[in-house]
Structures are given as structure tokens and as C-alpha cells.
Amino acid sequence: MVVFLNGKFVPSSKAVVPVNDRGFMYGDGLFETMRVINGRPFRFAQHLERMVRGADYLKIPLPFTHKELEKIAAQLIEKNEMTDAVLRITLTRGSGERGYTPAHTEKPLLVMTLHPLPAQRDDSGLRWSMITSSYHIPASGAISSFKTTSKILHVFARIEAHERGADEALLLNTNGEVAETAGGNIFWVFQDKICTVPTGRGVLPGITRAVVLEVCQALGLETNKRVIKPQHLRNTEGIFVTQSVLGIVPILAFDGEAVRPSPLVDQIASAYHAALMKE
């Protein structure tokens, strides 16, 4: 496997990050993960735009331009001969002295890697069970708008889900409201409306979330961004998770109870897949 590391394509076995890199030491960085299909990263521009905004917020200068990163991604896909894969871009503040204050930090570090698509368990399509996590994320703060490399709460939430025999964990914010899942955004169907949590409540504005809202508009489906408590989520139907790698994943069970299905979820999933293949 070939990776891109700060200006060079190198074998993954020789791709070394310094032990004093601030991303390694403190999670001082950002990342973006996207689906590569037919040799092209899906919604690359939107992912990069979010990374640029995050880099500006964290005051980390991006060492490559948009066009350069687009070219690097194409070269990486070609070198690895992986036209259907997962692409990850990781940006850290770079190496520096020990301590939280980023003094005397060297140039930022940027890594681009490709990964195989997750294997599905069977041919029936991916469907998950979900539990409510005991871990809460902050209800406010601009930092939640970006994919920082500080994801320990999401890691623990996913561990908790697996320990309880579930596939995914629902994270509440510190107000006790539904926020997002360990690996994506949450949607549900209520009275034929496609609902999701508004951003600004501890919710990452996911790229796939945005695509699904576009798809709903194209299908003529009414959408609603609303705040909801977990007990009310149990009274809805057609719960699904959106994320860049897996797309749309329906939830079959929530906290041990079956979720009422909705045909609208399959309709949205088909339209999303069509957009994925078209672009």
C-alpha cells in the first residue's frame, strides 16, 4: 500500500510520523473520510471545504491547495489501483515541544491514505442495532462543527455498543437531547417527514447528511430539523444513520426494541445510491 506523507508517496511500511507530532500527542488535528467510487472521491470539494474551515478555526495552515490535494488523491488512487475504497486525509499541527501550548511547532503534517471498503456480513444490506450511550457530548461550541482527531468519546461509545451486543451507539448532548451516533448523523421518519437534528447542538454537519437533505428535496419529501429527546425517538419510525463510508444504514432495533420500518428509507437510500454512482 502506498500513502502520501507530507509531499511524498511512500510505502505504508515506511510512512513514519514523529513521536512529538501534536496529532499523536494531543489529538491536535483534523481528518476527513470519504468514499471513493469509480476512481473518484465522492463530494471531495465539500469534505475539503469543511477541512479548510476547521483548519482556519484551529489556526493550522493547510500545506496544499485544493487543486493539489485533488491531484494527490487521484495519483494515490491510481498508484494503489483502488477505484472503490475509503480515502482519509489527516492534518495535524505538526511536531512541537511537549505541552498544550503550540509553541515552536514545525510545519503541519498532512497524510492521505486509502483503505478497503468494509465487508458486509451478508447480501441483505447493512442494517444495525443501536443503543443509547452513557457518554454525552457538549451541546454547544464551534469545535463540534469539525472532524477533529480528538474522538475519544465516540471511541468509548462504540466500545459500549459492542459490549452491549449492538452495532452503533447514539450519543446525547449535555442537555440530554439526541445529537449524533458514534460514526454518523441520525435521521428518522415522523408523520411522513424526514427529520434530523439541527447543527449547533453538538452535531457534526455531515457531508452525507447534506446529500440526504438534497435527495429529499429532489424527491419532494418534506424535511424537518428538530430537537428531540431519546424517549420520543423511540416513537418514530424509519430511523437511519448517514455516514460517508457506508452511506445510509437503517436501524432495525433501538435499545432492544424493534424500530418500525418506513418505505421512505428505502426510497431515499436508492436515490442516494444513484447520486453516488452518477457523481
N, C-alpha and C positions, 0 to 999 in steps of 0.2 A: 504494500500500500504506500502510495506517495502522498505527502502532505505539503502544504505551503506554510512556511515558517519565516515570517519577517523578511520577505523578499526572495526566498529561495524555495525551490521544490526539492524535498529531500525524502528518503525512505523513512517511514514512520519509526523504524527501529533506531534511527539516528536523529530524530527530532527531539531536541532537549530544551527544556525550559529551565532557567536558572532557579536555584532554590530560594533566592531572595526576590523572586518575582512577586509583586504585590497581589497579583491574582491568586497565586498559590498560597501566599501567607495570610491574606485578609479577605479574599473574595472581592478584590478591588478591580472590578472589570465588568464587562458586558458580554452577552453572546446572543446570537440569532441562529435558529434552526429552521430549515425549510426543506420541503420535498423537491427532489429532482425527478422530473418525469420527461421521458423522451429527450434526455440530454439537456433540459433547461430547468433552472431553479424557478419554482412557481412563486410568483409575486415577489421577485427579488428586490424590485425597487421599493416596495412597501416595507419589507424587512430592513433594508438598508436605511431607509428614512427614519425608522424607529431607532436604529443603532446610532445614527448621526445625532438625533435629538438626545439620546441617552448619553452619548459621549460629550456633547456640549454641556449637559447638566452636570456630569461628573467631572468636567474640565479635563478630559482626556483627548488630546489631539488625534484625530484619525490619520494614520500614516499613509493612506492610499485614497485616491479619488474614487468616486462611484464607477467611472468607466474602467479604471484599473482593476477594481475589485470584480467587476463583471467579467473582464478578460481573464483574470486569475481563476475565477470559478470555472469558466469554460475550459481553460487549459487543464485544470485539476480533474475535471470530469473526463476529458479526453485521455489524459495520461493513465488514469485508473480504469478506463473502459467501463465506467459505471453510469449508464444512462438513466437508470431508475434507482435512486438511492436517497440518502439523507445528507444534506450539506449543513455543516456547522461553521460559523465564523465566531471566533473568540477574540476579544480585545481586552488587554489589561493595561494598567498604568505603566507597567514595565518594572524593571529591577530598581531597588532602592534600599535605603538603610532600614534597620528594624525600627518599628514604632508606627503608630497610626498616622502621624503627620507625614505627608508625602514629600519630604524634603530630599533634595539631591537625587531625584528619580531620573533614571535614564530614559531613553526614548520608549514609547509604548510598544507593546508586543502584540502582533496580530497573527493568529493561526487560522488556517482554513483546512477542514478535514472532511472526508467522505466516509459514510457508514452504510452498511447494508440495511435494507428495509426490514422492519420487524417481521418475523414469521407469524402467520396466522395459525391458530390451533386447528381449524377445520375449514371447510368450504362454505359454511353458512354465513360468513361475515363476522366481523368483530362486534361483540356485544359484551358489556361489562356489568358487573355488580358494583355498587358503590356504598360506602359508609360515611357517616359524618365524623370528621376528625375531631380530636380533642384539642388540636393546635389551632390558634387563631392568628390571623394576620392583621396588621394595622388598618384601621378603617379609613385613614386619610394619609396624605403625604405623596408628593410627586414621585418619589422613588419607585412606587408600585407601577408606574407607567412604563417602566423599562425592564428588560430582562437582564438583571444584574447576575453576576456569578455567585451572589450570596443567596443560596436557595435551601438552606438547612431546614427551614420549616416545612418546605414541600417534600424534602427527602424524608423527614420523620413522618409526615402524613402518609406518604406512600408505604413506608415500613409498617405503620399502624394498620393500613388497609390490608396488606398481605398477611399480617399476623392475625387478622380477623377474618381471613378467607375471602377477601374482596379484591377486586381489580383496581379500584380507584377510591380516592378519598375526597370528600367535599370539605373545603376549608371555609369557615365562617370568619367574618371580620371581628374586631374587638367590640362592635356593637351587637354581636350575636346575629348578624344578617348573613345570608348566603353571599359568598364572594366569588370563588372560583374553585377549580379542582386542583389536585397536585400537579396535573400536567396539562390543563387547558381551561377553556371557558365553559360555562354551563348555560344551557338553553332548556326551555320547557314549553309545552303547549297548554294554553288555558283559554277555553271558550273560542277555539279556532284562531287564537292569536299566538304568534311565535314570540316568546318572551325571553329576555336575558337581563342580566344585572347591568345597570349603568356603570360606566367608568367613574373613577373618583371615589369608589367605596372600597379601595384596596384591590381593585380588579385590574389586571393587565389588559390593555386594549389589544387583544389578539388579532393577528392578521387573518386567520381563518374565520374568526368571529365576524370581522368586517366583510369577508367574502360571503358568508352565510346571510348577512343582512342585505347584501346586494342581490343575492339569489332570491330571497323572499320578496324583494321589491319587484324583480323581474317576473316572478310567478304570481304577483298580485296578492300575496299573503300579507296580512296586517302584522306589524311588529310592535312590541311594547317593551321599553326598557324600564324595569321597575325593581324596587327593593322588596325583598321577600324573606321571611323567616323560614328556617328549615321545616318546621311543622306544617307550614302552608304549602311548601314544595311537595310534600307527600300527597296532597290532594289534587295535584295536577296530573297531566298525562304527557306521554311522549317526551320524557327527559332525555337529553343527549349532550355529549361533550364534544367540543370542537378543539382541534389542535393541528398544527401544521404537518406533522408526520403522518398521522392516521386519518386526518380529515374529520369525518363525523362518526362518532361512536355512540350508538344507542345504549341507554341504561335499562337493563332488564329488572334489576332489583335495587332498592334503596333502603338501607338499614334493615335488611332482612325481609322486606315486604315487596311483592311484585309491583312493578310500575305498569300502569295501564298504557297500552300501546296507542299510537296515533298514526294513521296513514300519511299524515303530513310530513312525518320524519323521513319516511322512505322517498317521498316526493322531493324533499329538499336535498337528501343525500344523492339522488340521481342527478339533479340539476348541478350540484356541487361537483360531482364526478365529471360531468360534461364540461364544466368550466375548466377543471383541472386538465383534461385531455386537450381541450381547444387551445389553451394558452401555452 
